[in-house]
Structures are given as structure tokens and as C-alpha cells.
Amino acid sequence: MNEEKIVEQAIDWMLRLELPDFTSADRAAFEHWRAADARHEIAFTNLTKSVHQFDVPRQLGATTEVLRLTLQQRKDRRKALQRIAALAGLSVGAAVLVNQVTPILGMNADLRTGTGERQIFTLEDGSVVTLNARSSADRWIDQSRRLLRLTEGELQVRVASLAQRPFVIETAFGSASTLSGTLLVRSLAERTEVVSLQSLANLATQNGQSGQLQPGQHTWFSRNAIASVQSNRGSENSWVDGYYTAFNEPLIDVVGALRPYRRGVIRVDPAVAQLRVSGAFPLDDSDHALNALAATLPVAVARFTPYWVTISAQA
């Protein structure tokens, strides 16, 4: 039996385990399947550890009937999950579906958060990292180096001062380093944003450009360039306290800050994406934030399910 078929069977069993009428005979058949081939156990274990598929149907509101219909289709694993998504009111692919529940990219990272989570980690050197929702980082803290590699999302780090051992934060586009103080680093698809709250920070891009931030300054860098330095407004780290503060920012950026705190999809019509927004929006209550946007902007917020929201121009 090929690997593709084994994975299909593993997902099929995951779905069947969700059904309320799963019997003792079904359980015996499941255990027999797991024991029949070492690859069965490996496939099932890897899926449950790295994808958490058990949680997908419940968290997307799929009913028992949805799961029954899915099983009856006997499609490949991608189509099976797409069917769950469609019947739960989501027209998204399987990878997107699973990723909205449990971030896939940082699944095996040393430090990670899921949707709607913020966490604080104290590192071996005494530095304190606050990780924003849907973020992940790997750490290397020893006698020779202090390094965090931010693979997704955003973090704040209060760096413990240790003589001349710099603390380095790497991303796909370069690095920021400091000997002490507090830095914010955000990893985006095309660039890295760095905010110095109380640090003298050195910046270096993948292709050899270098720069520096004084306390109270911020900038961004790509692989090839560093943008001009700007003064902080004073609210860049408001997400640490559960708020996103906007000063005349485009709506699409505000929604971008809410997305890591919401299970499901928020779609923004391009016609309203650049509307300017100012205000403080609660990250831990995205429905309240969406209602506030609808009350202050000429937009309509439509909720087709709790997991599918669209923002468009008012009729």
C-alpha cells in the first residue's frame, strides 16, 4: 500500500473517531488497523501530533452529519477536509482550514502560540519573550550565543544584560541585535519590522546592509535594504496588553492584526481596504473590534458563520 493511501486511511479514522456512535467494535477495528502495519501507527501519530485534526471538525462547527457525509465521499484527504470546510460554511482549502485552527509553520518550534494566544517565556539567560498570537521562534541560548530565530509572527523581548554577549533575533531577511533593553520584531511575508523601545539595536540584512536604531525608533528591512528610521508613537507594543492601536492606518492593516486572534477567515473587499482607521481595538474580543469598525466606518460586516466574516462597503 502506498503512503498516500495510508494517510487517507489515517484521516478517515480521525473523522470516524469524532462520531458519537463510534462503537467498541469500531474501536477494535481501529486498533487492529494501527497494529497491522508500522506505517499505520506512524501516520496516525504524526497527524495527531503535528496537525491536531481531531480538533478541526469541532472548532469549525461541523456536525455529526457533516462528518458522515464526508466519510461517505471517500475522496482523497484534501477533498475530505475541503468538504468539512464547505459544509461548515468555508470555501477554503484543507491546508488553510487546518492552519486557521493550529498554525502549521511553527508546529515544532521551541516557542509557539496558537490562534488567540499570547504567551510569556523566560529564557535561560534571564531574557523575557512575549510571543504574539500565531507566532513561533526557535532559541539557542548557551555560553557562546544568545539567538532567537523568529519563523512566524511577532515577539517582544526584554533582553537581560550579559557583559558583551549580544542577543540576536534572526528572521528570513536578516537580524536585529542588542546588548540589553527591549525590542519588538515582527516577521512579515516581504520584510521584517523592528521597534526599539529601550535598546540600541544593530540591524543587518541577508545581503550585507547594516543600520542602527536608537531607543524610541522603528524601521523595517528586506533582504536587500533597510528603510528610513522613524520615531515611535508610543503604542507599538499595545498588543502585549491585548489591544491594537491604530493611528490613521488602512483598514486592511487593522484586520491583519485581528486575524491571528480569530479562528476562521476575515475577508476584506479591496474597495474598502484602504479606508483610514484610528482607535484602540481589543484583540481578545475580535467580534467587539469588528462591531466598532462597522460603527465608525462606511462598511458592512457580514458573518456567514462564526468562521467566515466579510467586510465590504455599505449598500
C-alpha positions in Angstrom: 0.0 0.0 0.0 1.4 3.4 -0.9 2.0 6.2 1.6 -0.8 8.3 0.1 -3.4 5.6 0.8 -2.1 5.2 4.4 -2.5 8.9 5.1 -6.1 8.8 3.7 -6.9 5.9 6.0 -5.4 7.7 9.0 -7.6 10.8 8.3 -10.6 8.5 7.8 -10.1 7.0 11.2 -9.7 10.5 12.7 -13.0 11.5 11.4 -14.7 8.3 12.5 -13.4 8.8 16.0 -15.3 12.1 16.1 -18.7 10.3 15.6 -20.9 9.8 18.7 -21.9 6.3 17.6 -18.3 5.1 17.4 -18.7 1.6 19.0 -16.5 -0.8 20.8 -16.3 -2.9 17.6 -15.2 0.2 15.7 -12.5 0.8 18.4 -11.3 -2.8 18.0 -11.2 -2.4 14.2 -9.2 0.9 14.7 -6.7 -0.8 17.0 -6.4 -3.7 14.5 -5.6 -1.2 11.7 -3.0 0.6 13.8 -1.3 -2.7 14.7 -1.4 -4.2 11.2 1.4 -2.1 9.7 4.0 0.1 11.5 3.4 2.7 8.9 -0.2 3.0 10.1 0.9 3.9 13.6 3.5 6.4 12.3 1.0 8.1 10.0 -1.7 8.4 12.7 0.7 9.6 15.4 2.3 12.2 13.1 -1.0 13.6 12.1 -2.4 13.9 15.6 0.8 15.5 16.9 1.6 17.9 14.0 -1.8 18.8 12.6 -4.3 18.1 15.5 -7.0 17.1 13.1 -9.2 15.9 16.0 -9.9 19.5 16.8 -10.8 20.6 13.3 -14.4 19.4 13.0 -15.5 20.6 16.4 -13.8 24.0 16.2 -15.2 24.7 12.7 -18.7 23.7 13.8 -19.0 20.6 11.7 -21.9 18.4 12.9 -22.1 14.6 13.1 -24.0 14.6 9.8 -21.2 16.7 8.2 -18.7 14.0 9.2 -20.9 11.2 8.0 -21.3 12.8 4.6 -17.5 13.4 4.5 -16.8 9.8 5.2 -19.3 8.6 2.5 -17.5 10.6 -0.2 -14.3 8.6 0.2 -12.3 11.3 -1.6 -8.6 12.0 -1.1 -7.5 13.6 2.1 -7.5 17.2 0.7 -11.0 16.9 -0.7 -12.3 15.3 2.6 -11.1 18.3 4.6 -12.4 20.7 1.9 -15.8 19.1 2.3 -15.7 19.7 6.0 -14.8 23.3 5.3 -17.6 23.7 2.7 -20.3 22.2 4.9 -19.1 24.4 7.8 -19.6 27.4 5.6 -16.0 27.9 4.5 -14.8 27.7 0.9 -11.1 27.2 1.7 -8.5 24.5 1.0 -7.5 21.9 3.5 -4.2 23.5 4.4 -5.9 26.8 5.1 -8.5 25.1 7.2 -6.1 23.3 9.4 -3.8 26.2 9.6 -6.5 28.5 10.9 -7.0 26.2 13.9 -3.4 25.2 14.6 -0.6 27.2 12.9 1.3 24.7 10.8 4.6 26.6 10.1 5.7 26.8 13.8 4.3 23.4 15.0 7.7 22.1 16.0 9.2 25.4 17.2 10.7 25.8 20.7 8.4 28.8 21.4 4.9 29.0 19.8 1.4 30.3 20.2 -1.9 29.3 18.6 -4.8 31.4 17.4 -5.8 33.9 20.1 -2.9 33.2 22.4 -0.2 35.3 23.8 2.5 33.7 26.0 5.5 34.9 28.1 8.6 32.8 28.1 11.7 33.3 30.4 14.8 32.2 28.6 17.9 30.5 30.2 19.8 33.8 30.2 17.0 35.7 32.1 15.6 37.4 29.0 11.8 37.5 28.8 10.0 36.9 25.5 6.3 37.8 24.9 5.0 36.0 21.8 2.0 37.3 20.0 -0.7 35.1 18.7 0.1 32.6 15.9 3.8 33.2 16.3 6.8 30.8 16.6 10.5 31.0 17.3 13.5 28.7 17.9 16.1 29.5 20.6 19.8 28.8 21.1 20.9 30.1 24.5 24.3 28.9 25.7 27.7 30.1 26.8 28.6 31.2 23.2 25.5 32.7 21.8 22.1 34.2 22.6 19.9 33.7 19.5 16.2 33.6 18.7 15.0 32.7 15.2 11.6 34.2 14.6 9.9 32.0 12.0 6.4 33.5 12.1 4.5 36.3 13.7 5.7 38.8 16.3 7.6 39.0 19.6 8.8 41.4 22.3 12.0 40.6 24.1 13.3 42.2 27.3 17.0 41.4 27.0 19.0 40.6 30.1 22.3 42.3 30.1 25.2 39.9 30.0 28.5 41.7 29.5 29.4 41.8 25.8 27.2 38.9 24.7 24.7 40.4 22.2 21.2 39.0 21.9 20.3 38.3 18.3 16.9 37.9 16.7 17.0 36.4 13.2 14.3 36.3 10.5 14.2 35.3 6.9 15.5 38.7 5.9 18.3 39.4 8.4 18.8 40.1 12.1 18.4 42.6 14.9 20.8 42.5 17.9 21.2 44.3 21.2 23.1 44.0 24.4 20.1 45.0 26.7 16.8 46.7 26.7 13.5 45.9 24.9 12.9 45.2 21.2 9.9 44.3 19.1 10.4 42.2 16.0 7.6 41.3 13.5 8.1 38.9 10.6 6.0 39.6 7.5 5.9 38.0 4.1 8.2 40.5 2.4 10.0 42.3 5.3 10.9 42.4 9.0 9.7 45.2 11.2 11.8 46.2 14.2 10.8 48.6 17.0 13.3 49.7 19.7 11.6 50.5 22.9 14.6 50.8 25.2 17.5 49.5 23.2 20.4 50.4 21.0 19.8 47.9 18.2 22.0 46.9 15.3 20.4 45.7 12.1 21.8 43.5 9.3 20.2 42.3 6.2 20.8 38.9 4.5 22.6 40.7 1.7 25.0 42.8 3.8 23.3 46.1 4.5 23.6 47.4 8.1 21.9 50.0 10.2 21.1 51.1 13.8 18.1 52.0 15.9 18.2 54.3 18.9 15.7 53.9 21.7 12.3 55.1 20.6 12.8 54.4 16.9 11.5 51.8 14.4 12.1 50.7 10.9 11.8 47.7 8.6 14.3 45.8 6.4 14.1 43.4 3.5 16.8 41.1 2.2 18.4 43.9 0.3 17.6 47.2 2.1 16.8 49.0 5.3 14.0 51.6 5.3 14.4 55.1 6.8 14.2 55.3 10.6 11.0 56.7 12.2 10.1 57.8 15.7 7.8 55.6 17.7 4.3 56.8 18.5 4.3 55.1 21.9 1.7 52.3 21.2 3.7 49.9 19.1 3.6 47.2 21.8 0.0 47.7 22.9 -0.7 44.1 21.6 1.2 42.9 24.7 -1.7 44.3 26.8 -4.3 42.9 24.4 -5.0 45.9 22.2 -4.1 47.0 18.7 -3.8 50.8 18.4 -4.2 52.4 15.0 -3.3 56.0 14.0 -4.8 56.8 10.6 -3.9 53.3 9.4 -5.6 51.4 6.5 -8.4 49.1 7.4 -6.5 46.1 5.9 -3.7 46.6 8.5 -6.2 46.7 11.4 -7.8 43.5 10.1 -4.4 42.0 9.7 -3.8 42.5 13.5 -7.2 40.8 14.3 -6.7 37.7 12.1 -4.2 35.9 14.5 -6.9 36.2 17.2 -9.8 34.7 15.3 -10.4 31.1 14.2 -11.6 31.3 10.6 -11.3 33.8 7.8 -11.9 37.6 7.6 -12.1 38.8 4.0 -11.8 42.5 3.2 -13.3 43.9 -0.1 -10.5 45.8 -1.9 -12.9 48.7 -2.3 -12.7 49.4 1.4 -9.2 48.0 2.3 -7.6 51.4 2.3 -10.1 53.3 4.5 -8.3 55.1 7.3 -8.8 53.9 10.8 -7.8 55.3 14.2 -8.6 53.8 17.6 -7.8 51.0 20.1 -9.3 47.6 19.3 -9.4 44.7 21.7 -7.6 41.7 20.3 -9.1 39.2 22.7 -12.7 40.2 21.6 -12.5 40.3 17.8 -16.3 40.5 17.5 -16.3 43.7 19.5 -13.5 45.1 17.4 -15.4 44.2 14.2 -18.5 45.9 15.6 -16.5 49.0 16.3 -15.2 49.1 12.8 -18.8 48.8 11.4 -19.9 51.6 13.7 -17.2 54.1 12.7 -16.6 53.3 9.1 -18.9 53.1 6.0 -18.6 49.4 5.9 -20.8 46.3 6.4 -19.6 43.4 8.5 -21.3 40.2 7.5 -20.9 36.9 9.5 -21.9 33.9 7.4 -20.7 31.6 10.2 -18.5 32.4 13.2 -15.7 31.3 11.0 -16.3 33.3 7.9 -16.6 37.1 8.0 -16.6 39.6 5.1 -16.1 43.4 5.3 -17.5 45.3 2.4 -18.9 48.8 1.5 -22.3 49.7 2.9 -25.1 49.1 0.5 
